[in-house]
């Protein structure tokens, strides 16, 4: 049978143990009519007392025993008469002497697990340093709010004495700890997160995330509370300080130099891109007119060779002087002239080969030649297609008799092979031909 199965006894009255405080974190219950700190009834639990614990809170019974302090926890929601089944520690005090219907002395505390406590904090101006300019300390101040609640009440009780607990003192401890952690995080932010000191005001959100993680871990370990949020309202720089002015001057000079260098680099890149574009367009033009370009270059080499041949006498290559003071043949000059002449001959021969190499060669199946800017015809020679030949080449062929008005020709877009004399743009090749000389009578 439990201690509180009987609801009445001489001199005993029922107590209702509950917390009706509208806002609290930890609250200590006192029996009705007792005066805290003046008598033993302050912690007296009477016969038949009932316990009411709301959802989101826990009641903690603290007993002083010979072997130390004992604690029982009743989590809400709960609304019943106190029994030994609810408070197992009561079974160990059965048989103790009762005084005036009071079986035991116990302190009862209510802990609000749902209450969110907000603590405002302010870190006065302190110097922080940019790792790139360690000589200039800039004063910075921080303001904000931290919100927390008790999550693990058993761990919280281990870290804090419930007896004499005052929320104001606890909030001050939290505030002091938060200020210390915030100051440490902000001071290391320039080096840890690569944030320039003069831009630290614009990085509040990034610093807030780092502060919230750091504070959450440390307050959980050191105070047994769960941080639900940290809100840094402002990070303020003392812009009137000497350190700030010096840092701004140095940073401004460096920024101007960097911008100038970047501008010059950008202009140089534009110049290179422009020259590369012009070079690419030039090469595209050469590629589109590769035939004309080759003939042009070969002509340049031919002209240079002809000029070199014309200077052979000036170089003494052909001089023969066998007199007493003569040197005989100038073999070096002669060999150089012969080399130039050979190059000229090869170049001219290559030009002619390129012009006439298409004759007698059938068109390659499946190969689409690049577009030719001038008109070109294929010529049927000995039953095979040769060419294509431009009009200038066809004119030479007509002059030598290799192309006649009856020769079959074809170009892209024509339905079939036709006689050259029936093509309008080729008729002129035959009308200007010199007629045969009549026989002499």
HELIX and SHEET records of a PDB file:
HELIX    1   1 UNK A   40  UNK A   43  5                                   4    
HELIX    2   2 UNK A   88  UNK A   93  5                                   6    
HELIX    3   3 UNK A  153  UNK A  159  1                                   7    
HELIX    4   4 UNK A  167  UNK A  192  1                                  26    
HELIX    5   5 UNK A  197  UNK A  203  5                                   7    
HELIX    6   6 UNK A  204  UNK A  223  1                                  20    
HELIX    7   7 UNK A  242  UNK A  288  1                                  47    
HELIX    8   8 UNK A  290  UNK A  310  1                                  21    
HELIX    9   9 UNK A  331  UNK A  356  1                                  26    
HELIX   10  10 UNK A  391  UNK A  400  1                                  10    
HELIX   11  11 UNK A  420  UNK A  422  5                                   3    
HELIX   12  12 UNK A  424  UNK A  431  1                                   8    
SHEET    1   A 3 UNK A  16  UNK A  17  0                                        
SHEET    2   A 3 UNK A  50  UNK A  53  1                                        
SHEET    3   A 3 UNK A  78  UNK A  81 -1                                        
SHEET    1   B 4 UNK A  26  UNK A  29  0                                        
SHEET    2   B 4 UNK A 107  UNK A 112 -1                                        
SHEET    3   B 4 UNK A  57  UNK A  65 -1                                        
SHEET    4   B 4 UNK A  68  UNK A  75 -1                                        
SHEET    1   C 2 UNK A  44  UNK A  46  0                                        
SHEET    2   C 2 UNK A 102  UNK A 105 -1                                        
SHEET    1   D 3 UNK A 117  UNK A 130  0                                        
SHEET    2   D 3 UNK A 133  UNK A 150 -1                                        
SHEET    3   D 3 UNK A 225  UNK A 237 -1                                        
SHEET    1   E 4 UNK A 384  UNK A 390  0                                        
SHEET    2   E 4 UNK A 376  UNK A 381 -1                                        
SHEET    3   E 4 UNK A 408  UNK A 410 -1                                        
SHEET    4   E 4 UNK A 418  UNK A 419 -1                                        
END                                                                             
